[in-house]
Amino acid sequence: MFWGVLIGISAAGVFGASIMLDSMDLMAMYTEMGIGVGIGVGTAAVIFTIGAGVVSAIDYSRKRNAS
């Protein structure tokens, strides 16, 4: 829900700016936003995967030493 609100605010800001400034190309702005979102989601997925792998390795080593 939090990300939906942020995306909505960002889209509203881009739309508002495009109305105020007629020289802006709305399609180009949304394309840039889409690329930015893709990069952000990809980076977050990589960081999450690395973190999950580290936590899993620590848990595995603790369980192995305990038995």
C-alpha positions, 0 to 999 in steps of 0.5 A, spaced: 500 500 500 505 504 501 508 503 494 502 504 491 501 511 495 508 513 493 507 511 485 500 515 485 503 521 488 509 521 483 504 520 477 500 525 480 506 530 480 508 528 473 501 529 470 501 536 474 508 538 471 506 536 464 499 540 465 503 546 467 509 546 462 506 544 455 513 543 453 514 536 457 513 530 453 508 526 458 510 519 454 517 520 455 516 522 463 512 515 464 517 511 460 523 514 465 519 513 471 518 506 468 525 505 467 527 507 474 521 503 477 524 497 474 531 499 476 529 500 483 525 493 484 531 489 481 536 492 486 531 491 491 530 484 489 538 483 489 539 486 496 533 482 499 536 475 496 543 477 498 540 478 505 535 472 505 541 468 503 546 471 509 540 469 514 539 462 512 547 461 512 547 463 519 541 459 521 544 453 518 550 454 521 547 455 528 543 449 527 549 444 525 553 446 531 547 445 536 546 438 534 
